[in-house]
């Protein structure tokens, strides 16, 4: 058989012949790949002799019958016997055994459920051969010859695959449909090898369910009630009575009821009270089947339970049902191979159900911020030491402060993310998102930085997996191998598409630096609980408005995972819930199981790609770390006492270094060539064009006209209408005087207007407020001031058409006039009113 196959393959110039003996089949199934190549044939030639020399024919045959494929996804005679006949192989009668013996020839085409007439003919042939060779008598085989095969009946779509892996089964089916078409599935007989780690999948789903149960118990929704104190029970009852006094409860309303004593009174029912009306809650079938002890634990008397009212019951009672509880998505992949080991699409998923990990599209919240920060780092206009004005989205005066980008990412500062998005521009952010594997089309709006564009969890996992792999992109792999058996005549169907993954990725130095920044989220930011893993972790929490979505996406040097929790119909998960309290524990449980027994390793950093320097943690300025005692203020910028400091030498080598207290030292990483030589300018002051901004609203303010009044004439004098009775020198002196007086006013106004545009953009981002008016929008404001500089009148004479922007403009002009102590000269005052008139024009952008 082997010699014939090799000769045929060489003659035809391709692999076309397969092995035929039992020994060769064992070697192919257990020792070698299934590739049909001359190299594999030659390996079989060598191994066949060795196997037959080491094992008896019976031992070889035993291996064969326990490994051979027998159709319907069954391998080995024991599994096939249980699937087709519901018996162990030792319990089969002669006819059923002959059926199994007839299956190996083309198990993908002929089974007990497909082309049964062909299988029956083969069974009869096997039985007659047994008589011919003395393994059975004619009387023993006669009852089975010509009889119909009677296998077990399986429901359509029923599978004996472990229920923990139904998400992987759905992916395997989708892959086969893509390659061969849905019409080919019934007769394809394909064997698909998937990447699932079944034990890890089971444990991860179980841990996730436990976390959801705890979440439900904290808030009293889904299938768990929330215990209440005596005072809380009274308050709940009082609120319900007040609500009933205003309007009776209606079917379809969501209500929180107080459970009776005892709460579980009958099969499948929980009893409670809403105000003064009894409520009968019908439990779903799966929940009603639980033991009464478990129901009493979930629904203790005196606890609060959220229900959906369905109608009225007897004697003024109400009927209700439990509302749906929160759902989850969880996916975990191996960093090195990219293989997907865990895929959980919900707490209870059946074949064909909605897979939230792949199919749900939800706002990612702050888990999208690393994409914005990555685009900024790649531009080399920003470093982790760059600073920005953060923490002032709530409009509270004085709440804003300067923060470094590393600190802003760790603390999930929204104001900094918006400013960074504006500075680098949407195109740079979109490009970085594509390069880490995000395929969803993203919008140009600033609120993209806050994760307002909906994404499926698997796309986020792909993005973070790319970072975990040092910037080398890979889509999580589920399908490891697809084997399609030969048909009756040795043919195999051709695949319609070539299953190739797209190429994407980012530079290794950018990925390493962003990974290092994401470790700060764990060590000093919103995900400190991830430190319980006991190994390096980089990741990001995410919580959308009103806690409708809770996320954690993160990775170690070994695994990357995404966890999401939320209601299918978006609603709040509850007060004080967030990604760190809801999603992170699920991520941590799965990652802990996956990491068990693995050695602890650090994230890889490319050689020479990153530079380390000491900065002043207050503003990112480079700092001096020489340690000798010195307090000479002429040579040190600050009179700090150090141990062993030689500032003179340091100044000569690096004159830009700042001398600061060791308590303010911070070691920081930079891309090669980006270590700053001075304190970085705050992000709000970075020129938009230099930072690569495409649509960043820059501010401009200018004094477009002013009036000079001669007291004796009582008429204005400006460049457009000069008094011919005054000499030109008088005109020049008046204008010079005026510009000197208004200089500080104009400077102050420009700065206030710039800040106003930034805050205006922040407040509009992610809301239903109309977008900011475009660049080139002009506003004009008229001021009248008395001789002491007090503002007497302020009027908007040219509106932007946007009430919010108009309000910003008026506020800026008013504050600038007060802050600059603008006192008009006598030449600026009208003779009659004794007031000066000034017109100011404010511009959005540079137009």
Secondary structure, 3 states (H helix, E strand, C coil): CHHHHHHHHHHHCCCCCCCCCHHHHHHHHHCCCCCCCHHHHHHHHHHHHHHHHHCCHHHHHHHHHHHCECCCCCECHHHHHHHHHCCCHHHCCHHHHHHHHHHCCCCCCCCCCCCHHHHHHHHHHHHHHHHHCCCCCHHHHHCCCCCCCCCCCCCCCCCCCCHHHHHHHHHHHHHHHHHHCHHHHHHHCCEEEECCCHHHHHHHHHHHHHHHHHHHHHHCCCCCCEECCHHHHHHHHHHHHHHHHHCCCCCCCEEEEEECCCCCCECCEEEEEECCEEEEEECCHHHHCCCHHHHHHHCCCCEEEEEEEEEECCCCCEEEEECCCCEEEEEEEECCCCEEEEEECCCCCCCCCCCHHHHCCEECHHHHHHHHHHHHHHHCCCCCCCEEEECCCCCCCCCCEEEEHHHHHHCCCHHHHHHHHHHHCHHHHHHHHHHCCCCCCCCCCHHHHHCCCEECHHHHHHHHHHHHCCCECCCCECEEEEECCCCCCCCCCCCCCCCCCCCCECCHHHHHHHHHHHHHHHHHCCCHHHHHHCCCCEEEEEECHHHCEEEEEEECCCEEEEEEEECCCCCCCCCCCCHHHHHHHHHHHHHHHHHCCCCCCCCCCCCCCEEEEEEECCCCCEECCCCCCCCCCCCCCCCCCCCCCCHHHHHHHCCCCECCCHHHEEEEEEECCCCCCCCCCCHHHCCCCCCCCCCCCCEEEEEEEECEEECCCCEEECCCCCCCCCCHHHHHHHHHHHHHHHHHHHHHHHHHHHHHHHHHHHHHCCCCCCCCCCCCCEEEEEEEEECCCCEEEEEEEECCCCHHHHHHHHHHHHHHHHHCCCCCCHHHCCCCCCEEEEEEEEEECCC
